[in-house]
Amino acid sequence: MTGPETRPGVLLTPNYVAGKREIDGVSEPIKLSSNESPHGPGRRALEVYAALATTLCRYPDRSQGELRQAIARAHALPASQLVLGNGSDEIIQMVMRAYVGPGDEVILSANCFAMCRTHALGQGATVVPAPEPRFRVSVDEILRRVTPRTRFVAIASPNNPFGTYLPAAQLHRLHAGLPQNVILLVDAAYSEYVTDDDYDNGTQLAATAPNVIMTRTLSKLYGLAALRIGWGLAATPIVQAIEHLRMPFNVNAIAQSVAAAAVLDFEHAQYVRQYNRRERDRVSQAFRELGFEVVPSSANFVLILFPDGPRNGDDAYRHLMARGIIPRPVGLEPANSLRFTIGLESENDAMLSALREYMSGA
Ligand SMILES: Cc1ncc(COP(=O)(O)O)c(C=O)c1O
């Protein structure tokens, strides 16, 4: 006897592979696998968190007012154009649910967030990948794939695993080249780390255009990955459509209040941004001195490519894991790459010395 059938696409969705977090027999591994902040949240967020223990019996604020207002204030945005999610991941899911269905085509730039593909397939849509030559989003590769069936386009800027961004002029060219009935998702999860002058995270487009949504997260620079908080900015009709689908208490009460404190702690954000830039430069330079090609990253991680020869990403991964260090293999073929989150100085030093040992054949 056969049971009920799933909707088209549901069983096509891949399982998300999270960054590895443990090594057998190692009590505190150096975890450089998920682009988390090694600094954690700032003092203000931690104080709010500690004070919330007595409120656990209460439901979250269904209107998410405190966090909406805090984000609006921190970024000078209208609160009515914000949508909050259980991670930016959930916002991607909600916007896909609202706008994408069977028969639609969804163009995904090759290195946009993996969950875009999952949610598009889950909606029964056809995923159309657009290559990213030389590790970068290509506006031409995306636009050349637009058909009358295209309903949705997604990029990540900076992208992952490379950390490259789409310059402002290119972002505007992409938007201008899309029909207005196509939603453009700009996943700006790593935007807080970018210090390059010609970067545009999509805020102004999302605030003014009828078909753009920008997503952000508190999982990275704000050090709150465990609480799962993301937000999006879009035209009011898009926000309203998502509000129809949003679970009433999708962002839990602790997350709402802690995040409200975190987004207004400009000092902590500035500290983490400056630390990351300094340390990313130092680590990138050290990688180059070891003979790797380093993709220039504007985010909080760096991808290295192994030089031709006997040394490769798979063996290096095993070598590092055996020394208590967890990098992220990203499945580039041949296995000639590894991605490293920028950790604390001491963690990066340990990682570099283990890699030096591997490259010298010791
Ligand atoms: C490009 C990109 N977008 C989004 C996310 C997910 O963020 P969140 O934790 O808010 O779901 C990640 C997480 O690694 C990411 O790399």
The ligand as a Gaussian input file, in Angstrom:
#p B3LYP/6-31G(d) Opt

LIG

0 1
 C       25.839000      33.787000       2.369000
 C       25.079000      33.414000       3.611000
 N       23.827000      33.835000       3.765000
 C       23.093000      33.504000       4.856000
 C       23.627000      32.734000       5.850000
 C       22.754000      32.291000       6.999000
 O       22.566000      33.176000       7.960000
 P       21.552000      32.864000       9.140000
 O       22.373000      32.321000      10.252000
 O       21.002000      34.218000       9.429000
 O       20.481000      31.945000       8.676000
 C       24.928000      32.262000       5.741000
 C       25.477000      31.405000       6.821000
 O       26.496000      30.833000       6.796000
 C       25.675000      32.602000       4.596000
 O       26.931000      32.149000       4.431000

